[in-house]
Amino acid sequence: MTMRDSLRHAFELATEMVDLERRAPLREHRQPEELLAELDLTLCGEGQPMPALLDSLRQLYRETPRIASSRFFNQLFGGRDPVATLAEILTVVANNPMYTYKAGGAQVLVEREVLRHMASKAGFEGGDGMFSPGGSLSNLAALVVARNEALEGAREDGLGAGRFRAYTSREGHYSLRRAMGILGLGRNNLCMVPTDEGGRMDAVALRREIETDLSAGVRPVMINATAGTTQLGAFDPLPEIAEVASEHGIWMHVDAAYGGSVLLSPRHRRLLDGCELADSLTWDAHKIMGVPLTCSTLLMRRPGLLAKHLDESAGYLFQGDDDEFNPGVRSLQCGRRNDALKLWAAWRFHGDRGYAHRIDRLFALAASAADRIEADPDLRLFRHPESLNICFQVTGCSASEICERLEREGRLLVGYARLQGENWIRLVCVNGDLDEAGLDIFFGEVKAVAAALAG
């Protein structure tokens, strides 16, 4: 088996996968027990001949959710950018690790340029950043830096005595609570600040929580503002939160894993006004920008802090080059795949203007979906969307039952949000291939299943 043979087989299988997506956008729903009984997944002493292995791979894909299809609305990502996919394939073949210039070469320069451009979009001119395997780890790295900046000696000697707090909204991502537990700060020490009716953090309540904690001797470590919440796609009021953070000298992080890409739209970037006042920002390109998973970054307004809090002496690894060109000194990881090339290639192809057009078109589709719901007497809109998430109900039908039946019958994959004690179908308009005809199909399937349930 040569590499040339491998690439030929990979191209043939990938082409079959794309063709299958077009013919059957969703796979037939199967229970795990069914698949375990049907698929032979055992690893054993004897190798499998290549024709049999190719059949196994083909069968596995047929039973894998097709998240790039036009009927996948379940997560905050969807679709697949062809140019980024091309670069991803080349990345796998090259297989360069991204800890040193010696091993990464020109790819390190690509990563450096991508981080520079993203930082400039966030208002962090002259800052630096890192790639990570997802927004959760980008947020974790931000909390590491914020903790060490707030608690002198924490990196060398541990936390010591005292109680420490971080703050996020009730609609903030669960990764912050998990990170508090991982770093020894305590999950119960994450303050969940109330939100307004649109799901945005209440900055007045934030100030009140911090002042109460300070009077009790509690030490604040970080404020996490969210730009694009998971349920409603809401954007916290960053200028007001930045004012609170500055007043009390607290690190401000913006979890813009979802909404960071809105910075590329001159029409909608106002939603992130004030992010330039933050200390750090998470931005996932594998969401709205359509880059294949995973492609997350953590951006820092002040350069040098990632190296200050993450670097370790390793003369056996970092040899012969300036650390400016050794990304490993600014990373949570040692061995790390190249996630920058696919983003760079897509950005070179589309440009800032192309991405602005994509984002504006998706916002327009989300607004159109909301208008359809408001005009339909059988549907009930939770509220007009701030960004790309549209939450609604079908009158007289359970949102969770509709979503479950849509999946079971192989019609759509869509989830639901829990808002004000009720379940609401959550339509997310992030797939760059989505259009008005796609919305026709979406609402047609939802209403057909609702009618069947009512009947």
LUMLUM-612011 format. One line per field, with one value per residue (C-alpha): residue in three letters; x, y, z; residue number from 0. Coordinates in Angstrom, 2 decimals, m for minus. Each point is the difference from the previous one (the first is absolute). Layout:
<atoms>
res = ala	...;
px = X	...;
py = Y	...;
pz = Z	...;
n = NUM	...;
</atoms>
This chain:
<atoms>
res = met	thr	met	arg	asp	ser	leu	arg	his	ala	phe	glu	leu	ala	thr	glu	met	val	asp	leu	glu	arg	arg	ala	pro	leu	arg	glu	his	arg	gln	pro	glu	glu	leu	leu	ala	glu	leu	asp	leu	thr	leu	cys	gly	glu	gly	gln	pro	met	pro	ala	leu	leu	asp	ser	leu	arg	gln	leu	tyr	arg	glu	thr	pro	arg	ile	ala	ser	ser	arg	phe	phe	asn	gln	leu	phe	gly	gly	arg	asp	pro	val	ala	thr	leu	ala	glu	ile	leu	thr	val	val	ala	asn	asn	pro	met	tyr	thr	tyr	lys	ala	gly	gly	ala	gln	val	leu	val	glu	arg	glu	val	leu	arg	his	met	ala	ser	lys	ala	gly	phe	glu	gly	gly	asp	gly	met	phe	ser	pro	gly	gly	ser	leu	ser	asn	leu	ala	ala	leu	val	val	ala	arg	asn	glu	ala	leu	glu	gly	ala	arg	glu	asp	gly	leu	gly	ala	gly	arg	phe	arg	ala	tyr	thr	ser	arg	glu	gly	his	tyr	ser	leu	arg	arg	ala	met	gly	ile	leu	gly	leu	gly	arg	asn	asn	leu	cys	met	val	pro	thr	asp	glu	gly	gly	arg	met	asp	ala	val	ala	leu	arg	arg	glu	ile	glu	thr	asp	leu	ser	ala	gly	val	arg	pro	val	met	ile	asn	ala	thr	ala	gly	thr	thr	gln	leu	gly	ala	phe	asp	pro	leu	pro	glu	ile	ala	glu	val	ala	ser	glu	his	gly	ile	trp	met	his	val	asp	ala	ala	tyr	gly	gly	ser	val	leu	leu	ser	pro	arg	his	arg	arg	leu	leu	asp	gly	cys	glu	leu	ala	asp	ser	leu	thr	trp	asp	ala	his	lys	ile	met	gly	val	pro	leu	thr	cys	ser	thr	leu	leu	met	arg	arg	pro	gly	leu	leu	ala	lys	his	leu	asp	glu	ser	ala	gly	tyr	leu	phe	gln	gly	asp	asp	asp	glu	phe	asn	pro	gly	val	arg	ser	leu	gln	cys	gly	arg	arg	asn	asp	ala	leu	lys	leu	trp	ala	ala	trp	arg	phe	his	gly	asp	arg	gly	tyr	ala	his	arg	ile	asp	arg	leu	phe	ala	leu	ala	ala	ser	ala	ala	asp	arg	ile	glu	ala	asp	pro	asp	leu	arg	leu	phe	arg	his	pro	glu	ser	leu	asn	ile	cys	phe	gln	val	thr	gly	cys	ser	ala	ser	glu	ile	cys	glu	arg	leu	glu	arg	glu	gly	arg	leu	leu	val	gly	tyr	ala	arg	leu	gln	gly	glu	asn	trp	ile	arg	leu	val	cys	val	asn	gly	asp	leu	asp	glu	ala	gly	leu	asp	ile	phe	phe	gly	glu	val	lys	ala	val	ala	ala	ala	leu	ala	gly;
px = 0.00	1.68	m0.90	m1.10	m2.39	m1.25	m0.78	m1.79	m2.21	m0.61	m1.13	m2.34	m1.55	m0.29	m1.75	m2.43	m0.65	m0.83	m2.25	m1.78	m0.60	m1.76	m2.19	m0.74	0.76	m0.77	0.74	m2.70	m0.20	1.49	0.37	3.55	m0.97	m1.06	3.28	2.07	m1.79	0.35	3.48	3.13	2.28	2.29	3.76	1.91	3.36	m0.41	m0.14	m2.91	0.55	m0.34	m3.22	m1.68	1.29	m1.35	m3.40	0.16	0.80	m2.82	m2.47	1.14	m0.57	m3.51	m0.81	1.63	m2.07	0.46	0.62	1.04	m3.37	m2.72	m2.24	2.32	m1.02	0.97	3.21	1.62	1.86	m1.03	0.98	3.53	2.11	1.55	3.22	0.57	m0.68	2.62	2.59	m1.04	0.76	3.46	0.54	m0.63	2.40	2.76	m0.60	2.15	m0.07	m0.40	2.23	3.21	1.12	2.42	m2.92	m2.68	2.01	m2.14	m3.14	1.09	0.12	m3.52	m1.27	1.70	m1.69	m3.44	0.29	1.26	m2.95	m2.56	1.50	m0.21	m3.69	m0.60	1.80	3.03	2.65	3.42	m1.49	0.60	m1.93	m0.12	m1.97	m1.77	m2.20	m3.17	m1.61	m0.11	3.81	0.40	m2.17	2.02	3.25	m1.53	m0.95	3.53	1.50	m2.67	0.50	3.78	m0.22	m2.43	1.72	3.71	1.96	m2.90	1.93	2.99	m1.52	m3.70	m3.04	0.66	m2.66	m3.03	m3.06	0.02	m2.81	m0.62	m3.13	m2.03	m3.62	m2.65	0.08	3.80	1.59	0.42	3.75	0.62	m1.42	2.02	3.16	m0.55	0.02	3.04	2.08	m0.87	m2.03	m3.17	m3.03	m2.22	2.11	m1.23	m2.63	m2.87	m1.09	m3.67	m0.90	m2.62	m2.89	2.24	2.55	2.62	1.97	m1.36	3.02	m1.68	m0.47	3.63	1.27	m2.21	1.32	3.61	m0.44	m1.70	2.88	2.66	m1.63	0.08	3.71	m0.49	2.54	m1.36	2.06	m1.84	m3.15	m1.17	m2.22	m1.72	m0.24	m2.53	m1.69	m0.79	m3.77	m1.01	3.16	0.02	2.90	0.80	0.39	3.79	0.58	m1.97	1.75	3.39	m0.79	m0.66	3.17	2.13	m1.51	1.02	3.14	m1.42	1.05	m2.70	m0.32	m2.45	m1.22	m0.67	0.43	m3.31	m0.31	3.60	m0.41	m2.54	3.07	0.42	m3.31	0.07	m3.80	m0.22	3.32	m1.69	m1.15	3.62	0.64	2.15	1.86	3.15	m0.18	0.22	3.21	m0.68	m2.46	m0.91	m0.93	m0.98	0.42	m1.71	m3.34	m1.30	3.05	m0.69	3.56	0.15	0.23	1.96	1.30	m0.09	2.20	0.67	1.07	1.80	m0.01	3.44	2.82	2.20	m2.55	m0.58	3.73	0.25	m2.62	0.29	3.66	2.25	3.72	0.58	3.42	m0.53	m2.84	0.43	3.34	1.58	m2.85	m1.38	m2.99	m2.04	m0.10	m0.51	m3.77	0.46	1.10	m3.44	m2.14	m1.74	1.32	3.30	m0.88	m2.66	m1.48	m0.05	m3.42	1.12	0.53	m3.65	m1.10	2.73	m0.89	m3.71	0.72	2.37	m2.71	m2.99	1.75	m1.48	m2.69	m1.04	m0.41	m1.90	m2.41	m0.43	m0.76	m2.40	m1.85	m0.34	m1.33	m2.53	m1.10	m0.43	m2.14	m2.02	m0.58	m1.23	m2.35	m1.42	m0.70	m1.69	m2.19	m1.09	m2.92	1.14	3.44	1.15	3.29	1.85	1.44	1.47	3.56	3.02	2.17	m0.39	m2.02	m3.78	m1.99	m3.66	m2.81	m2.77	m3.28	m1.30	3.05	3.00	3.22	2.06	m2.33	0.13	3.81	0.20	m2.43	1.75	3.19	m1.66	m1.66	3.15	m1.48	2.16	2.47	m0.96	0.14	m2.04	0.75	m1.37	m1.24	m2.24	m0.94	m1.05	1.64	0.39	1.22	3.35	0.72	3.63	0.84	3.77	0.31	1.40	m2.00	m3.33	m2.49	m3.71	m0.76	1.76	m2.25	m3.02	1.10	0.75	m3.38	m1.83	1.53	m0.61	m3.66	m0.51	1.31	m2.01	m3.17	0.74	0.54	m3.21	m1.88;
py = 0.00	3.21	3.58	0.53	m2.98	1.40	3.38	m1.61	m2.04	3.05	2.08	m2.75	m0.43	3.75	0.42	m2.78	1.77	3.31	m1.71	m1.85	3.28	1.35	m3.07	m0.55	3.10	m1.91	m3.60	m2.30	0.30	m3.00	m0.81	m0.69	m3.59	m0.56	1.27	m2.01	m3.12	0.81	1.52	m2.07	2.45	m2.50	0.41	m3.27	m1.59	m0.51	2.97	0.60	m0.02	3.42	m0.76	m1.14	3.04	2.34	m1.69	0.48	3.69	0.38	m1.65	2.11	3.22	m1.10	m0.23	3.32	3.21	2.25	3.32	1.70	m0.71	2.56	m1.58	0.31	2.84	m1.59	1.83	3.40	m1.23	m1.55	m0.35	m0.40	2.59	m1.69	2.04	m0.58	m3.71	m0.10	1.53	m2.38	m2.99	1.43	0.57	m3.66	m1.15	2.39	m0.82	2.84	0.53	3.63	0.46	1.23	1.74	m2.87	m2.43	2.31	2.26	2.17	m1.25	1.89	3.19	m0.73	m0.46	3.20	1.98	m1.45	0.88	3.50	0.62	m1.34	2.07	3.14	m0.69	m0.24	3.28	m1.76	1.60	m1.28	m2.78	m3.70	m3.26	m3.76	m2.73	m2.67	m3.07	1.92	2.92	m1.86	m0.26	3.57	1.11	m2.22	1.62	3.46	m0.95	m1.32	3.35	2.00	m2.07	0.39	3.72	0.44	m2.32	0.68	m3.24	m2.25	m1.56	m0.92	m0.65	m0.73	1.90	0.24	1.14	2.03	m0.16	1.04	0.81	0.29	1.45	m0.94	0.33	m2.64	m0.55	m0.42	m3.17	m2.97	m0.12	2.81	m2.01	m3.03	2.12	1.28	m3.60	m0.97	2.93	m0.55	3.18	m1.98	m0.33	1.50	3.16	0.89	2.69	m0.29	3.59	0.63	0.91	2.22	m1.35	m0.22	m2.22	2.75	0.39	2.64	2.26	1.62	m3.41	m0.84	3.06	m0.85	m3.59	1.16	2.64	m2.54	m2.44	2.65	1.03	m3.66	m0.35	m2.02	0.66	0.39	m1.72	0.49	1.35	m2.04	1.85	m2.02	1.12	m2.41	m2.15	m3.62	0.23	3.45	1.19	3.02	2.46	1.32	3.81	0.12	3.75	m0.14	m3.20	1.50	2.99	m2.31	m1.98	3.14	1.50	m3.03	m1.06	m3.38	m1.94	0.16	m2.89	m0.12	m3.47	0.78	m3.62	0.31	3.70	1.02	m0.35	2.86	2.28	m0.56	1.68	3.82	m0.12	m2.17	0.38	2.54	m3.06	m0.33	3.68	0.12	m3.27	2.06	0.92	m3.64	m1.79	m3.17	m1.42	m3.49	m0.33	m3.27	0.05	m3.41	1.60	2.88	0.04	m3.62	m1.29	m3.77	m0.99	0.91	3.53	2.13	2.88	1.92	3.60	2.19	3.80	0.18	m2.04	m2.25	m1.18	m3.41	m0.74	1.40	m2.41	m3.02	m0.29	m2.69	m0.50	m2.88	0.20	m3.38	1.52	3.76	0.18	2.56	2.43	3.13	m0.87	2.47	m2.76	m2.88	m0.12	m2.74	2.56	1.63	m3.14	m2.41	m2.80	m1.41	m2.22	1.94	m0.32	2.83	1.66	3.28	m1.01	m0.80	3.34	1.89	m1.65	0.74	3.60	0.51	m1.30	1.89	3.06	2.25	1.10	m3.55	m0.85	3.23	m0.98	m3.50	1.36	2.68	m2.60	m2.34	2.86	0.77	m3.66	m0.02	3.12	m1.56	m3.13	2.12	1.90	m3.29	m1.13	3.26	m0.19	m3.59	m0.40	m3.54	1.15	2.07	1.94	0.33	3.37	1.57	m1.29	2.16	m2.15	m3.47	m2.00	m0.11	m1.64	m0.84	m2.40	m1.68	0.78	m2.99	m2.22	m0.92	1.47	m2.90	m2.59	1.78	0.02	m3.64	m1.13	2.05	m1.90	m3.39	0.32	1.27	3.40	2.57	0.27	2.95	0.57	1.91	2.64	0.23	3.57	1.37	m3.51	m1.16	m1.84	1.92	m1.32	1.67	0.69	1.05	1.68	m0.63	m2.23	2.11	m2.07	0.75	2.01	0.84	m3.36	m1.66	1.92	m1.19	m3.60	0.61	1.50	m2.47	m2.95	1.54	0.67	m3.44	m1.73	2.30	m0.82	m3.72	0.33	2.01	m2.57;
pz = 0.00	m1.15	0.90	m3.60	0.33	3.30	m1.54	m2.94	2.35	2.20	m2.98	m1.19	3.46	0.60	m3.36	0.93	3.32	m1.67	m2.55	2.81	1.84	m3.08	m0.47	3.69	2.12	3.20	0.91	1.28	3.77	1.78	3.68	1.30	0.80	m3.61	m1.36	2.47	m1.12	m3.70	m0.30	0.52	1.83	1.73	m0.06	m0.07	m0.68	m3.73	m2.35	m2.36	m3.80	m1.61	m1.96	3.21	1.89	m2.68	0.31	3.78	m0.42	m2.51	2.35	2.93	m1.91	m1.00	3.71	0.93	0.42	m3.05	1.66	m3.25	m1.61	m0.66	2.65	2.98	2.36	3.31	0.99	m0.37	m3.06	m3.29	m3.61	m1.30	m1.79	m3.08	0.05	3.71	m0.55	m2.75	2.35	2.79	m2.24	m0.74	3.72	0.75	m2.71	1.13	3.69	1.37	3.76	0.98	3.04	m1.66	m3.17	m0.50	m0.38	m1.40	m2.30	m2.26	1.75	3.13	m2.06	m1.29	3.56	1.07	m2.79	0.75	3.70	m0.86	m2.33	2.48	2.82	m2.14	m0.67	3.75	0.65	1.51	m2.24	1.05	2.12	m0.39	0.19	m0.28	m1.75	2.02	m0.67	0.83	1.78	3.31	0.10	m1.21	2.92	2.35	m1.15	0.53	3.55	0.66	m0.99	1.87	3.17	m0.09	m0.65	2.89	2.49	0.24	0.38	m0.98	m2.87	2.16	3.40	m0.53	1.12	3.73	2.43	m0.89	m2.19	m3.63	m2.42	m3.71	m1.57	m3.06	m1.02	0.58	m3.77	m0.07	m1.35	2.35	m0.76	2.51	2.91	m1.07	m0.26	3.54	1.22	m2.08	1.31	3.66	0.28	0.73	m2.23	2.69	m0.12	m3.47	0.49	m2.48	m0.56	m0.92	m3.57	m1.58	m2.05	m3.07	1.77	0.48	3.22	2.40	0.60	3.03	1.60	m0.86	1.86	2.97	0.16	m0.14	2.68	2.27	m0.50	0.63	3.24	1.09	m0.78	m3.19	m2.76	m3.55	m2.70	m3.29	m1.59	m2.99	m2.46	m2.71	m3.62	m1.46	2.62	m0.78	0.32	m1.21	m1.75	2.32	0.34	3.46	0.38	m0.28	0.68	3.25	1.10	m0.90	2.20	2.97	m0.70	m0.24	3.13	2.07	m1.89	m1.08	m3.10	m2.68	m2.43	m2.91	m0.94	m3.65	m1.07	m1.83	m0.73	m0.66	m3.76	0.08	0.27	m3.74	m0.85	m0.03	0.21	3.13	1.85	2.30	1.95	1.14	0.69	3.11	m0.61	m0.58	3.70	1.09	0.97	m2.02	m2.51	m1.23	m3.68	m1.72	m3.78	m0.24	0.79	m2.13	m2.32	m1.04	0.48	0.73	3.66	1.98	m0.37	3.17	1.08	3.18	m0.66	2.54	0.02	1.67	m1.53	2.10	2.54	m1.60	0.09	3.53	1.33	m2.30	m1.03	1.46	m0.48	m2.44	m1.60	m1.63	m2.04	m0.41	m1.80	m2.27	m0.74	1.61	2.18	m2.02	m2.61	2.45	0.67	2.61	2.57	m0.22	0.00	2.36	m2.19	m1.17	m2.96	m1.90	m3.47	m2.50	0.22	m1.54	m3.63	m0.75	1.47	m1.86	m3.32	0.37	1.04	m2.93	m2.34	1.44	1.43	2.66	m2.45	m0.82	3.64	0.63	m2.79	1.49	3.47	m1.25	m2.08	3.00	2.15	m2.73	m0.09	3.78	m0.20	m2.81	2.08	2.90	m2.33	m1.29	3.55	0.96	m3.12	0.67	2.45	0.84	1.15	2.97	0.01	3.31	m1.01	m3.14	m0.27	0.83	m2.27	m1.58	2.55	m0.41	2.78	m0.59	0.81	m1.96	1.74	1.92	m0.63	2.11	m1.39	1.33	m1.55	m3.36	0.05	1.03	m2.70	m2.68	0.81	0.34	m3.39	m1.72	m0.91	1.85	2.83	2.19	3.75	2.53	2.61	3.54	0.48	2.75	1.08	m3.48	m2.90	m3.27	m3.35	m0.71	m3.68	m0.57	m3.33	m0.26	m3.07	m2.83	m2.52	1.68	m2.06	m0.06	m1.64	2.92	2.40	m2.01	0.57	3.67	0.88	m2.23	1.85	3.43	m0.76	m1.57	3.13	2.25	m1.95	0.32	3.75	0.39	m2.07;
n = 0	1	2	3	4	5	6	7	8	9	10	11	12	13	14	15	16	17	18	19	20	21	22	23	24	25	26	27	28	29	30	31	32	33	34	35	36	37	38	39	40	41	42	43	44	45	46	47	48	49	50	51	52	53	54	55	56	57	58	59	60	61	62	63	64	65	66	67	68	69	70	71	72	73	74	75	76	77	78	79	80	81	82	83	84	85	86	87	88	89	90	91	92	93	94	95	96	97	98	99	100	101	102	103	104	105	106	107	108	109	110	111	112	113	114	115	116	117	118	119	120	121	122	123	124	125	126	127	128	129	130	131	132	133	134	135	136	137	138	139	140	141	142	143	144	145	146	147	148	149	150	151	152	153	154	155	156	157	158	159	160	161	162	163	164	165	166	167	168	169	170	171	172	173	174	175	176	177	178	179	180	181	182	183	184	185	186	187	188	189	190	191	192	193	194	195	196	197	198	199	200	201	202	203	204	205	206	207	208	209	210	211	212	213	214	215	216	217	218	219	220	221	222	223	224	225	226	227	228	229	230	231	232	233	234	235	236	237	238	239	240	241	242	243	244	245	246	247	248	249	250	251	252	253	254	255	256	257	258	259	260	261	262	263	264	265	266	267	268	269	270	271	272	273	274	275	276	277	278	279	280	281	282	283	284	285	286	287	288	289	290	291	292	293	294	295	296	297	298	299	300	301	302	303	304	305	306	307	308	309	310	311	312	313	314	315	316	317	318	319	320	321	322	323	324	325	326	327	328	329	330	331	332	333	334	335	336	337	338	339	340	341	342	343	344	345	346	347	348	349	350	351	352	353	354	355	356	357	358	359	360	361	362	363	364	365	366	367	368	369	370	371	372	373	374	375	376	377	378	379	380	381	382	383	384	385	386	387	388	389	390	391	392	393	394	395	396	397	398	399	400	401	402	403	404	405	406	407	408	409	410	411	412	413	414	415	416	417	418	419	420	421	422	423	424	425	426	427	428	429	430	431	432	433	434	435	436	437	438	439	440	441	442	443	444	445	446	447	448	449	450	451	452	453	454;
</atoms>
